[in-house]
Each structure stands twice: as C-alpha cells, then as structure tokens.
Amino acid sequence: MSEITIQSTEAQGTWLITLADGRKRGVTVLTPAILHVYDADVPAPHNRDVVSGQAQAVAAVVDDHGDHVTLATSALTLTMDAVGYVDVVDASGQPVVTAYRGRRQPLDTNADPALADAEHAAAHHAMVGEHHVSDVPGATPIEVAFTLADDDHFYGLGDKTGFTDKRGYAWENWNSDDPTPHQEDLVRLYKSIPFVIGLHEDRAYGLFFPDTFPSRLDLGRESRDYFYYNAVAGRLDYYIFAGPAMPDVVGEYTWLTGTTPLPQKWTLGYQQSRWSYMNRQTVETVAAKMREYHLPFDAIHLDIDYMDGYRVFTTDPKRFPDFKQMVAQLGEDGVKVVTIIDPGVKQDPGYRVYDEGVAHGYFAKDAAGKLYVNRVWPGKSVFPDFGAPSIRKWWAHNTDFLTENGVSGIWNDMNEPASFDGPLPDDVALTDEDHGTTILELHNVYAHNMARATYAGMKAKTGKRPFIITRAAFSGTQKFATVWTGDNRSTWALLRLVVPQLTNLGLSGFSFAGTDIGGFGESATPELLTRWIEAAIFSPLLRNHSAIGTPLQEPWVFGEPTLAIYRKMLELRYRLLDLLYDLFEAGTRTGLPVMRPLVLHYQDDATAQTINDEFLVGETLLAAPVVAPGVDHRMVYLPAGEWLDYWTGEAYTGGDYYVVAAPLDHLPLFVKNNSILPLRPLVEYVEPATEDTLGFKVFGTHGHYEHYQDNGEDFAYQNGAFNRYVIDVDDNEVRVALSVDGLDQHYDTIFVEVSGVAHQFAYSGSTGTYQEI
C-alpha cells in the first residue's frame, strides 16, 4: 500500500494526514475520549453555536508507519490507512468503530440486473429525499461507512419516529413539516439531530455528523454488513465518542454540543394549550376552570389567533383587548402566558416589522436577488435571514414587544421553515454568519438560529432563564430551547411513540422535551387522553395541545372519571416536581436527561436494549404506562436489582417480567430499593419564593440523596446563589445537612419518611444546620 504522511499543525491537538492520492484528512483530539475526523481540503463550516466544547490539552502518541498512521490517547487509538479508512479501538484494544471496506450493495428489490446496476450507481450519489449531489454545483459525494455486527443496536437521532432501537431503518436529516401520520416509515420529521449511539456487545460509542446539508443515516436497512452516513454537500466531518458506557457517550456528546440549561422552575408545571383559545374571555375561562377543578397548572399557551391578522409581534385589539392587563391578571392567580411566534412575516407595507426588514435587507432573497415571498398563515410572507448576526439581533429586539406585555415564554413554530406554496427553493439566498450561501446549507439550522435570537432577546430583556419552545431544531439547539414532537394525532399508534421519541431526544441532548398530550389532530377518547397523561406525566414539557376543528381536549370536557384521574396524575407530577428539577440541575453537569430509556443504565441487558413502553426517571424511578386500549393488566420488565412498587411498597426482584394490575386510573411505578425521592407539599402552581417545606420518602431502609435549591428564576445560581441538601438514612438514623449554603432562603421544615415514620427537621438560622425535633 502506498505511503501516507502525518504532520502536526499550529492548532492544539490537531494533526494533518496526507493520503496516498494527495487528499488531506484532519484529526483533532478534543478530549481523550473524543476525536474529530474531517476532510482538510474543504473549509470548515462557520461556527453556528452547534459545537461548544473546546479542545483540551491532551497527551497523544502519534506514529507514522508508512502505509498507515496511528494516533493514541489514554482512551482511544485511531488508525488511518493510505486510502483514508479509519478504525478506532479503545484502551483495551476492543473495536469502537471499524471502517467498512467493501462495496456498498443496493437493496435487493428483485429488479432487472440492469436496473440494479443503475441503482448501485445512484446509491453512491449522496442523496436525501429529492436532493442529489448532482444538484449542488461543485459538490462531491460525501459518505462514510462502518462495519455492522448482528447484535448491534442504535439510539439517538432526536425524535425520529419508530422504536427506541433504530437498527434496521434509514433516516434522513431534512427538517420537514410532514402532515402524514408519524409512523416508523416516516424517514424525516421536524428536527435533524445527526447523532447516533451505537451499542456493540457490551460497549457503547457515539458518532456525530455536524454537516447541515441534507443527509442520510442508514443503520442497517440496506445491508446487515454495514451502516453508513452520506450527505449531498459540505465536507466529510464526524466526531467519535469513546464511551464505553452509554452515560459516558451522552456526556461526551453534550460536552461537545452543550447541555440543556437549568430552566425556570415553573416551566416544569402543567401547561394548557389549544389552536386556538380565540379570545380573552376563553383564555380567562379556561384558567378559571383549571383552578375551579383544582388541577395544578402553571401556564396557558396562545396560538396564532392572538395576533392581529397573524402579524408577528402584534396582538388583536378586538379579540384580546388590553392584552397586557389580561396577562397581569392571570399572573396574579399564578398563571403564566406563553405566545406563539412564526418566522413568516406578513408582506404588508405599513406594518413595522415588514417595513424595517425590507429597509435593512433582513429577509431572504431569491436566486435573482429579489425578495423571496411564499405563503403562511398571514398570507404572502417573507422570511428573516437568521444566519446573519445583525438580523438575529433585530429579531431579539422584536421579542421585547412580548416580554413588555408580560409574556413568560415564546413558542417558535412553523420554523423548518414551513410554507404553503411549496418548500423554499434550494437556491434561496441566506447569510451564514459573514458570507452568503443558500437555504440548502442552512435549512436544517434555520430554526436553530431563530432559537438563538429568541433566547438572546428574552435573556437580555428579562434577566430570567428564557423559556423558548421550538418545533424544528438541530444538534446544539438544546442550549436555547425546549422542544416538542410536533403535530401528532389522537391515535393509539401515536401514543406508542411517546416513550421512544422522548427518550431518544433525551439521549440526543434534548432533556427538556414533551409531546402534545392527547394528540394534536383527530379526536381523543376519554381512555386515550387518560393513558396519554399517564404516559407523559414525567415528560419535562407537560402540555395538552389540540387542533382547531377537533373536539375540545381540556380534562373536564370528558367528565368523570377522566377528570379525577387527570387530577391524580397532575398531583403526582407536582409532588415529584423537585425530583425533575434536581435531575435538570445534575444534567447541566452530566448531560444526562430526565426521561431515560432502560438501556441507558442497563446496556448489558438484552431485554432493556429494545423496550419501547417503559422508561426511567433519573436512575431510580421506573414508569410502565399503558399504551394500548382496553388494558387493565400489563407485563412489566424490571431490570437488575430490587424494586418496590411506588404505590404499595410491594417488593420485586429485577431481571424478570411481572404481570401487574393497570386499571384505567393507575400508572405502574417502581422505585429502586434503598432510594430516596423528594416529595413536595401539593400546590396548584409553582412559586419558589414560598417554598418553606419539603419532604423526602425513603423506599427501603437506607439511602442517600442530594437536593438542589435556588430561586428558580434567574442566573444568580451561576454565582453561587444555591443550596445543596444532603439526606442520609441508615435504618432509623436520619441526617439532614447543607453541603452548600449559598442561597438566602432555606426550608423551615424538612420531613424524611422512613418505614412509615416521619422524621421532622427544623432549620436553625443561627447555626445554619438542621436539627431533628
């Protein structure tokens, strides 16, 4: 084999490898467990705040062997041969990823041999959907393939449809508002998260492909011998994460792209929505009924009809007179308001937002340099060029209109971007930071850049942790926005997607995620709505949302027993809300999500690897919702360890299936033996300033728990304004202590329940300690 050469560069931890044919590859060691491999002949894309982690000073041993080179850290050894094939092994010499060196074969479709040859040629033209590499002037096919074993599994990719394990399917990365039912044959949806976690034997690893052009990941659909990634343009560019445990991979990936930030505490409360609550009276009636029926509730969402003619950054003076006063009045009863915003700006001379954008050149242009116009809700509309820093700043300033009216959160929708007169053509001109490009390159990060702008605007104006929701996203968007799974339907098939979609979003960095409870389209039955609130009750974004033209979906509409069960579930959520907040805070350090697939902590368990209807909340609470109609018992698999029924305390030995009762009003829940959970007093909305009492329950006779407390609102915690409480229990010996005391607020009373006995502790301001009383 011909020789290749390697040389160091000025960049920290980066080596340049010249292949036998003269092509150049770059390899950067970011950490001992993260390697970056890329085509050094193609300029790097602009930093769009997708990748956040900076290369560390890492000891690496590099050797040139003539026909191949090796680069070794304490965790990984990469080998690249003269052709450019890359193999990586871990510190023990076990394979992490191995290049596939064979010839890719098209799927056997029983076609004519001549057609098969043509199909093979097409297969090697990078493509996704209707996009082919030949459509991109000057582009060359981008592709990399890796060997695949029979027992390999794959996870991640955000909220792609289908099952928890993505093995055997092919997925496209092209943000799409697809109105068809979201079944497993839907290869692309609103988000593009080109990150996959592989599980090979007992070792996990990760691969991330940051190219924003249309791309495809085939995870064993085409062949049982390999899996591959390709894209229509850009450059060969991928990161390798060593693992070997799945939590390690998630931590490595979120170190690179950013962790989900700590949210305001009220955002973990229940939120009620509809397209649309058409006027002020309806909004106030819904909020009043939530309180009347004692349904814990923190926010109401306003869809597009609150706007004046669907013009963004306006309110309708007839439907919503004195909008600011309405928001303030709701706030007095603990109800926050979240308003929708779309990127489409109405083409309407005399409308301030449109006029400013046209005057300063803030909107996308067509290939001829003219203002590009399509249609969305306002009619003819134009689209902000969010790739330009100055335009993001302008958009951020526009959000002041909402925050000055008291709005607590902004919901970015239709931002794939969606449009009614066909998709935006690939040659629509946009700006990528400081140079021109087309939407073909920036389509997948259009919503990401919109979220960056919205986040910056809310943070600058309010000083609080911004609450931004986005339908479309790319890797790294988790730093700016929470997400939901989009326009689902009120069907049992879509309910079955809740656990796979939300847990894979969590593995992909998006801890703050949710689903439209009850389904957005069609018509929910009382049983479906009940099972949906049970399945979603631990989803961080807890929102009931339904579409115009469908029956109302507020819980009281269905009468009893739906209303009582719904209330029971919301009360469970609010009692355990501090558990979710603690998990969010821990996630800012570990990258681990709130909702987790069983495989995250039991990757060696063959049953846990493919479970689709159970999940973990943190590491110690397991939920097994019912996701099929007419069911009053279900099989529950409990992984290794001892487990206790949350409701009854009944003990189970893990590693086996159990048939458990699951009547309509019951969510099967299990707690790892000798665990502690925080249980707050029941409230109807979240108000951290009034929190003076907190309880903890020990499931078993021993346990250790660390609880986090801050003001739940702003960024003071980043300067040390927080407390950490340590709860230790050993049989009847209970200790409560402050390990960090940085917040000028403490719980007056803490209760710790052990074996049915409540131990009460009081805070002494003079000593800064808790004493049992």
N, C-alpha and C positions, 0 to 999 in steps of 0.2 A: 504494500500500500504506500502511496506517495506520502511524503513528509509534510508536516504542518509545523507552524511555529507559534510561540506564545510570547507576549511581552507585557510588562506592567504598564499602567498609564498613570497620569497625574491624579486621577480620581481615586479616592480611598477605596481599597478593596476591589479594584476593577482590573481585569486582565483582558487583553485583546488577542484573539486567536485567529491566525490566518490559515484557512483551509487549503487543501491541495490545489483547488481550482482558483485560488486568489480571493474568494469571498471571505469576509471577516465576521467573526462572531465575538460578542462581548459577554463576559461573565462577571457579575458583581456579587460579592459576598456581603449581604446586608447584616446578617447575624450568623452564628454558627449553624443555625437550622434553616436559613432562608437564602436561596440562591436565585439570582436573576440572570436569565439567558436571553439574548436578543441578537438581532441582525444589526451589526455595527455599520453596515453600508447604508442603512436608511436612517435618516434623522429621527431622533426621539420625539414623540408627540409632546405637546405642551402639557405642563402640569395643570390639570383641571381639578386639583384637590381630590383626585381619586386615590392616589398613593400619598400617604402621610409620613410613613416611617422613614427615618434617615439612617443610612448605613452606619454601623458601629465599627469601632476598631476591633477587627477580628484577626486572630492568628490563623494563617492559612499556609499550607505547604503546596507549592506548585512545581510540577515536574514535566519536562518535555522529553517524551520517549521516542521522538522521531515520527512514528506513524500515529501517535495519539498523545494527548496530554491529560494529566490528572491534576485536580485541584481539591485539596482535602482540608476540612475544618475538623473540629472535635466531634461534630455530629454527622457530617456528610462527606462523601468523596464523589466528585463528578469526574467522569471520563468522557472526553470528546475525541472522536476519531477524525481522520482526514476528510471524510465526506461531510461531517457535521453531526453525525448521530451522537446523542447524549444518553449516557447511562449514569444513574446515581444509586449509590448504596449507602447504608447507614454505618454507624461506627463499628458494628459487629460484622459488617460485610454482607448483610442481607439487602436484597434489592428494594429500592424505594420506587424508582421508575426505570424502565428499560425501553430504549427506542425499538420500534418495530422496523425491521429492515427488509421485510418482504414487500411484495407488490400488492397494493390495495385491490380488492376484488369487489365489483358491484354486487348488489343483492341478486340472488338467484330468483328471477321473476318468470322463469320458463319462457323467455323471449327467444326470438330468432338470433342465432350467433352473431350475425352482422349487427343487429341492434345492440346486442350485449357489448360488442367492441365499441360501438359509439357511446354506449352508457358508461363504459370504463373511462373513455376519454373525457366525458363530461364530469365524471366523478372526480377527476383530478383538476378540474377547474373549480377553484374555491367558489362556493355559492351558498346563498341563504335565501329561501323563498324565491322571489323573482329577480334577485340580484346575482349577477355573474361577474367574475373578474374581468371578462372582456368588455363589460360596460364601463369600466373605470380606466380612462386613458393613462397609459404608462404603468399600470399596476401589474404585478406578477402574482401568481398563486401563492398563498400563504398556508402552509399546512405542516402539522407535526403529528406523528402517530406513535403510540406506545403499545407494548405487548399487553395482552389481557389473559388472565387465568380464569378457569371455570368458576372458581369460588369468589371472584372479586365482586365488590359492591361499591355503589357510588351514591353520594349525598351532596346536598347543597343546591346551587343554581337558583337560589331565591325561591319564588313561589310558582315555579313551573308546575303545571298540572300533573296528575298521575299519582304515583305512590311514593312512599318515603325513600325506598331504594330506586334509584334512577337507572339501574342496569338494564340494558336491552332496548333503550329508547334513544332517539336522536332529538336534540333540542336546538332551536335557533334563537339567536340573540338579535332581536329587532323589535323594539318596543311597539306594541300593537294594541289598539282598541278593537278587539275582535268580539262582535256581538254573539257569536255562536256559543253553544253551551261549553263550559270549561271542562271538557273531559280529557282523558290521558292522551288522546290523539291530537290535541291542540299543541302544536310544537313551539308556539311563541305567544307571549302574553304581554302585559304592560311593562314588565321590568326585564332588564338584561343584567344578570349577575354571573359573568363567566368564570365562576369559581366552583371547583368540584373537589370533594373529599373522597379519596379512594381508600378502600379497606381491602388489603391484601393479606390473607391468612390472619395473623394477629397484629398487623402493623397498619397504621393509618398514615396517609400522606395527603398533601394538597397541591393543586395546580390552579393558577390564576392567570388568565389571558386578558390583559388590560386594553387591547385594541378595541376601539369604539366603532369600527366599521361593522357592517353585518357579518355575523359569524355563526358557526355551527359546531356543536359538540355531539359527536356520535359515540355513545357509550356502550357499544356492543350490538347495535342494531344491524349494522352492515356485516359484521363478522364476529365470531366468537374468539378470534385470534388477536384482535387489536381494538383500540379505541382511538379516536382522532379528533383534532380541532382544525378547522380551516376558516379563512376569512376572505372577503372579496378584495381587500386592500389593506394598507397600513404596513406593518412590519411584523416579522416573526418576533414574538415578545412574550415571555412567560416566566412566572415565578414558581419555584418548587419549595414546598414546605415539608420539613422532615417528619413531624410527629415525634414519636411513633404512636402516641395516644391521641385519640380524636380531640380531647380538650386542648392538647398541645397545638394541633393544627388550627383549630378555631382561634386560639390565642395568637398564633403566628400571623394568620391572615388579618385579624383585626388590628394587630400591631402595625401591619403594613397599610391598611386602608382606613383605619380609625374605628374606635369602639363607639357604641351607642352612648350618647351623653346622658347624664342624670337628668330626668325630666322633672318638671314641676309635679308635686305630689298629687294635686287634684286631677291631673290628666290620667291617673290610674283608676279614677272613678268611672261610673257608668255614664254613657253619653247617648242621647236620643236624637234621631235624625230622620228626615224624610225628604224626598224630592217631590213636593216641597211643602213646608209649612207656609201657606200662601200669604198670610198677613199677620199683623201684630197680634190680633185677637187670638188667632190659632196658636201662635207661639206661647202666649201667656196662659191659654187654656191647657195646653199640653204640660207646661211646667207646673201649673197648679194641680193637675190630676196626679202627677208624679208624687207630689207632696201629700195630696189627699189620700192616696193609696199606700203611703209610707214605703215607696220604692226608692231606695238610696240612689242618688242621681246628682251629677256634677255639671253636666253641660248639655246644651241643646245646639244642634247644627242647623244652619240656614243654607239651603241650596240656592240655585241661581235666581230664584224668583224674588229674593230680597233686593236685587239690583234694579236700577232704573233702566228698563229696556235691555237688560243683560250687559250693560256697560260696566266693566270692572272699575272698582274704586268709586262706586256710587251706591246710593240707596234709593228705593222707590218711595217718594214722599206720600203717595196715596195709600199704598199697602202698609207701609211702615212709617207712619207719622212720628216725628220726634224719636228717631231711631236711638240716639244716644241716651235719652231718658228711659226708653224701654230696656236697654242693656243695663243701665244703672239699677233700675227697679228689680230686674231679675237677679242682679248681683246681691242685692240686699237679702234675698232668700237663698243665697248660696249657689246660684245657677250662673255658670259661665256661658258665653256665646262664642261659637266658632263659625266663621263665614267662609264660604267657598269663593275661590278666585280661579279663573281660567286664563291661559296665556293669550287667547284670541281677543284683540282689541277692536271694537266696532269701528268700521270705516265711516266716520261721521264728522265732517268738518264742523267746527264749533264745539266739539267735545274735547275737553282739555287734554286728556291722556293721548288721544289720537293726534291732536294738533302738535303737542310737544314732541311726540315721537317722530312725526313726519318732518318737523322743522329741524331736528337734530340728526336725522338719519338713523333712528333707533330700530327700524323694522327690517325684516328680511326682504331681500330683493330677488327678482327672478334672474335668469341667465343673461337677460338683456340689460340688467341694471335698473329695471323698473320695480316699483313697489309690488311685492307679491301679495295677492289677495285670494283668499279662499272663503268658505263659509263655515261658521259655527253658530252657537246659539244667538248671538246678536244679529245674524245675517252676514253680510260681507265683512270680513275681518282681516286684520293684519297681525303679524307675529313678531314679538320682540326678539332681537338678536342677543340672547342671553349669554353668548360666548364672549361678548366684549365687556371688560370690567366697568367701563363707564355706563353701559346700559344696565348692568346688574345694579350699579349704584343708584341709577334713576328709578329702577323698579323698587328697590329697597325703600327709597324715599316715598314712593307712592303708597307703600303699606302704612305710612303714618295716618292716612285717612281712616283706616280701620282701627288702629290702636287708639287714636284720639277719640274715637266713638266708643271706646271701652271693650272692643273685641279682644278676646283672650287667646284665640288661636286662628290660624289661617290654613285652609284646606285647598291645596293645589290640585285641580282636576283637569282632565282633557289635555294633559301635558305630554303626551307621547311624541309629538303633538297629534291630537285627533282633529279631523276636519271632515266636512260633509261632502264637498265636491272632489272626492278622491284624495289620496295622500299627497303631501307636499312632494313635488318632483325632486329627484335626487340632485339636480343641479341648482336648487335654490341656494343663493349665496348667503353665508353666515360668516361670523368672525370667530376665530379660535385664539382668544387672548389678544394677540397683537398682529395676526396675519389672517388673510382671507382663506376660506375653504368653502365646502358645500355641506348641506344638511346630511349627505350620505355619511360623512365622517362624524357629524355632531348630533344626528338624530337620537342616538342612544343616550347622550348626555344632555339633551335639551332640558328635560325635567330636572336633572341633577343641577344644572346651572341655575334654573329657576328657583330651586330649593335653596341654593347658596344665597341668592339675592334676597329671598323672603326671610331666611334666617337672620341675615345681617341686618335687615331693616327692623325686624321685631326686637332683636337684641339691643340695637343702638337706641331705639325709641323707649323701650320699657325697662331695660336693665334686668329683665327676668329671663329665665331659661325659655327660649322660644318653643312654642308648640306649633309645629308645622306638620301637616299631613300631605303626602303626595301619592298619587296613583302610579305614576311611572318613576323609574329610578335606574341607577347604575351602581356598580360597586363603589362604595365610599359615600353614597347618599345618606347612609345611616348616621353620619355625623351631623346632618342638618334636619332630617325629617323622619317622622314615623310613617308607616305605610299600611295600606290595607290591600286585600287581594282583589279588589275591583268589583266589577258588576257581575256578581254571581246570581244564582237563581234559587228560588224556593223549591228545591228538589232534594230528595234524599241522596241522590248521587253527588250533589254539590256539598251536602253536609259531610259526606265521607272524605271530601278533600281537605276539610279544616285542619285536621291534625298533620297530614303530610305537608301541606303548604306552610303552615305557621312554624312547624319545627324546622323545616328546611330553610325558611327565611332566617330563623334564629342561628342556624349553623353558618349562614352566609353573612353574618354581621348585623342583621336587622332584628335586634331583640324586641324593639318596640313595633309590634305588628298586630293586625287584627283582621277580622272578616265581617262582612255585613251580616249581623245576626238575624236569622230568619230568612235570609235571602233577599236580594235587591229586586229581581224581577219575578214575575209569576205571582203565585198566591200561596202563602204559608198556611198550613193547617195548624190547629192548636197543638197537636202532637209534635209536628216538625219544629215549631217555634220553641216548644219546651225542651226538646232534645238538643236544639241548637244552642240555647242559652246555657245548658249544662255542659255541652262540649266546648264552648268558648269562654266559660266563666273565668278562666285563668289567662286568657289572651290579654296581653298588656293593653292593647287598644280595644276597649269594650264598647262597641257601638251597634245599636239596632238601626238599620237603614233600609228603606224600601222605596220603590219607584212610583212615580206618578202613573195613575191608571191601574194600579194594583190595590187590593183591599188594604185598609189601614192595618198597621202592624204593631201599634202600641200594646203593651201586655194586657191592659184592661179591656181591650176590644174583644178578647176571646172569652171573657168571663172566668168563672171558676171551673176546674181547679187550676187553669193556666196561670191566672193572676197570683194565686198563693204560691205556686211552685216557682214562678219567676221571682217573686219577692224573696223566697227562701234562698235562691241562688245568688241574688244580689247581696243579701245579708252575709252569705258565705264569703263572697268576694270582699266585702268591706271589712269583715272580721280578720281576713288574711291579707289585707292590703299592705301592711308593714312587711310581710314576707316578700311581696313583689318589689317593694321599694328597696329592701335590703339586697335583693338579687340584682336590681338595676345598679346599685352602688358598687357591688362586687364586680359586676360586668364591666364597669369603667376601668377596672384594673386587669381583669382576666379575659375579657371579650366574650365570656360565656353568656348565653341567652337566659331568659326566664323560662320559656317553654322549650323543652328538650326532648328529642327522640330517645327512647331507651338505649339505643346503640351508642349514644354519646358516652355513657358511663359503663356500658356492658358490651364493648365491641367484640369480646371473645365469645359472646353468647349467640349462637346461630339463630335462636328464636327472636331475640331482641333486634337482630340485624334487619328484619323485614316486617316488623309490626307496624301497622298503619292506623290503629284505633286506640292506642294508649300513648301517654306522654308523661314526662316528669316535669314537675315544677321545682326548679333547682335540682338538688340531688336526692331529696328525702321524701317528697310528696309525689305519689303516682295517681293519675286520674285515668279512668277507663270508661269514657262516656259511651252511651248507646247511640249508634248512628244508623239504625235501621228501624222501620216501623213495626209495631205490633210485638215488641220485645219486652219481656218482664224478667228475664234472666240472661246472663251473658257469660261467656268464657273470659276469664281474666288471666293473663300470664304475669306472674311476679318473678322478677329476676333474682339472682342470688342474694341471700341474706334473710333476715327475719322481718316480717311486715305485720303491721297492725291496721285493722280496719279503722279509718278515721272516725266513723260514727259510733261504732260499738266497742272497739278495743279488741275484737277477736283477732287471735294470732294466726299467722300463716307462715309456712316455711317456703322460701323462694326457690326458684329453679323449676317451677311446675305451673300447670294450669289449674284453675279452680272455677267451678260454676258458682256464680254469686247472684243474689237477687238484685234486680234492677227495675223495680216498678217505675212508673212514669215520674214520680216525684223524688227519685233517688239517683244521685251520681255516685257510682262506686269510687271511693277514695281510699288510699292506703298510705301509711306513713312508715318509713324505715324505723325499726325498733331502736330505742335509745336515741331518738331525735327530739329536738325542741322546736316548736313553732310559735311565733308571736301571734297573739290574738287580741286585737284592739277592741275597746268597747264599741258597740254598734252605734253608728251615726248615720244621718241621712245625706251628708255631704262632707267633703274633706276640708278641714281648716286647721293646718298645722299649729297655728298660734294658740289654739285652745286645747291642744293635746297634753293633758296632765296625768293621764293614767294609761298604763299598758300592761297587758297580761301575757304570760308565756305558759304553754302547756307542754309537759314532758310526756312523750309517748314511750313508755318504758320506765326504767328506774334510774337511768344515767343519761347524761347528755351535756353538750357544750354548744352554746350559741352566741354569736356576736351580732348585736343590733346597732344600726346606724341611725342617727337623728341629725337633721339640720332644719333650716327654716322652710324647706320645701318649696322655695320660690325663686331665689336669685343665685348669684355666683359667689356669695360670701364663703361658702364651704371650701372654695378653692384657696382661700387664705386662712384655712384652719378653723372656720366657724362651724364645727360639728362635734358631736359626741359619739363615742363608741361604748356600748354597754356589753359587758361580758356576763353571761349566765352560765354557771357551772352547777351541775346537780350530780350527786353521788349518793344513791339511796335517799335517805331523808335529809342529807346535808345539802343545803342550797346556799349558793353565794351569788350576790349581785354586786358588780363593781363597774366603775368607769375606767376604761383603759385610755380614753382620750376625752378631755373635758374642755372643749373649745367653744361651746355654744352657750350663750347667756339664756338658756332655757333648759329645764330638766323635767322629767316626770316626777310629780309629787309622790306618786304611789306606783309600785310595781308588784304585780301578783305573779307567783310561779306555782302552777298546779302540778303536784306530783302524786300519783296514785290516788287521785280523788281529793287530796288535801291541798288547800290553797295557802301558800306562804306569802305573807304580806310584808313589803319592804317600804320604808319611808326615806325620803331624801333629806339629808341634813345639810343645809346651805353653809353652815359654819365649818363643817369638816369636809364637805364635798364627797360624802360617802353615803351608801345605803345601809340601813340597819333594819333587821327583821323585827317586827312588832307583833 
